[in-house]
C-alpha cells in the first residue's frame, strides 16, 4: 500500500510520532477482521493515510494544549494479542446487584471474548455483536454507518483507530424496539509483561427511530502492565429514539485511555451520555454530539476524580446544527495531590439553529495546593434567537462546612468524604438510571476509601 | 464539668480573649452576655476547637481532660456541643444522613453500638415532633433553604439527638421571631437535667426570659467583668453595657 507522507505536517502535529504505529500496520493489516472487504480496506487505508500525515497531536495544537501525549511516543506500543489466556476473572464489573447476567459483551485487550459474553434478554430483532461477527452477519449495517460521524480527517487518534480497527461492540436496535435490559460492555486491559501494548476498540451503536436502549461501558484494568486503549464509538440516534450511554473508566495506574465518542441525533431523538473517570495514568474522553434534527436533545455529563500524578482530560463538542434543540452538560471533578484535570467544552450554534437551548457547567474541587485544573469553555453562536449559558468554577473544600461536621463528631476524613460526595452528587444526579447511578456512586465511595 | 482558667486567645495576631476564668458544674446553666465584639463567639469557637484561634495562655479542663488538646470531633464525642449562631448550609448532604453520621460517629468514639436505620429513624422522628419540625426538613440538604428559625430548630434537634453533656448556645436568639424563640427555648429547656450544663451566649436579655440561667456573666474587652445571678441580666437590659466602658451607639 502506498503511504502518503506530507513534507510538512500541519502545525500542532508530530508525524514522526506516527512511525512506530505505522510500521505495525503493514504487519497486521491482512489479519484484521473484514480484511477482504474493499470498503473496509478503503476506510482503514484512509485512517492510515491521515494518521501518517498528522502523526500524534502535540501541545502546540490548541485542542491538545493541556494534554501532552509525548509519553506515548516513547513507549513504542505493540499491537495487543488480545488472547489474555492467563487472565482469571472472579467477577466482571456490572451494575446489576441481583446476581443475574444480562446482555453483555466482554473484550480483553480490545478483542472479543465470546465465552464471557451473553446476549440473553434481548428482544427479537436486536443485534448485539462483536465487529468481526457483525461484518459477517450485518455487513450492510456496518458499511452504512462505520466511519460516518467519527471521521479521521482532522482527528489523528480517530485516524489511528480507523487504521487499526479490529474489534468492538456493534449494537443495532430496530425501529420502535425498547431494550428493557441494560446492555453492558466490558473492556478489560491486561497487556503484556514483555512490552507496552495498544488496542483500538471500535464501537457502533445504531438506534433506529423510536427505539430505546441503556448501555453501560465498564473499562477496567488487571495487573499493572502498560497499555493504551484508543477507542472510538459512533452512536446513531434515530428520530425520536432514546439512548442512555454510560461509561466508567477504572483502569489501573499504568494505563493510557484515549476515547472518542461521536453521536448524531436525529429529530426528537435523545442522546444521554455520562462518563465517570477514576483510573488510568492519563486519560482523555472526547465526546462529540451533533444535533442533526429539530427538537433533538443531548445530555453530556460526567464526573472525574483523580489523585497522585494522574491526568484526566474531558473534551466535549456539542454541535447545534438544527433549530429547537437542547443540550445540557454538567461536569464535576475532584482533583487531589499533583493530579491535573483539563476540561474543554465547546458549543457551536449554527446559523439556522434558532431556538437553541444550551447549558454547560464544569465545577472542580481542588483538594491539594498542587492539584491543577485547566478549564476552557467555549461558545460559538451564529444564530440570534438562542439561550446558551456556561459556567466554570474551581474551589476548595469549605472550612466552615468542614468544621460544622467535625463539631458534630464526624472525623476529618469522614467529613471531607461527605463533602466530596455532596459536591459530586449534582453530577451523578444526571444519571437517569437508578442502578447505574448506585453503581457509580459506589465507585466514587471506593475511590474515597482508597485513601 | 468544665473549668476555664486564664484563657487567652488571638485571631490573626489580635488578642480577643484576655484571661477568661469560668467554672461550670453539672446541671448549671450559665449565661454570658456582652456587647458585640467582646469575644463571645470567639470563646464558643475556641471551646469547640475551630482552627484559626491561637491559645496563647491558660487552660480548659473538661471532665478532667485537657480540652484544648482535643480535635473538634473528640470534643463532640466527649460531650461538648456548640449550637452555631450561623449554622452553615451543606448542599448535597441530606439532613438525616448528616444526623445519622454524627450520632453514629459519636457512639463509635464512645465505644457504643451504632444505630441501624430503623432505630435511628424512630429516635429522630420522636425528636422532630417535639420541635414542630417536618419530615420534609429531614430530607432536605443540611440547612439549605431553611429560614433563620428552622436553622435554629435544626441545631436544637441535633442537640436533642446527640444528647451532649455540655451545650454552648451561641446567640441562639439571633434572627428568631418570638414564636421560633419560644419553640427553640422549649426544646432547650427540655434538655435541662442535673447531669447536663449549658452556656448560653447572648447579647440581649430576651432569650433569658425563656431559658432562665443560674449564673450570668458580663464579657467585655475579652474578660469577664462581672458575674451574678439571673437578676444581672435584667439590670443589663435596663442599663446597657455603659458601666463596663462600652458605648454601643458608637
Interface residues (C-beta under 8 A of the other chain):
Chain A: X398 X399 X400 X401 X403 X404 X405 X406 X407 X408 X409 X410 X411 X412 X414 X415 X418 X419 X421 X422 X423 X425 X426
Chain B: X48 X49 X50 X51 X71 X72 X73 X75 X76 X77 X81 X82 X84 X87 X88 X90 X91 X92 X93 X97 X98 X101 X102 X103 X105 X106 X109 X141 X158 X162
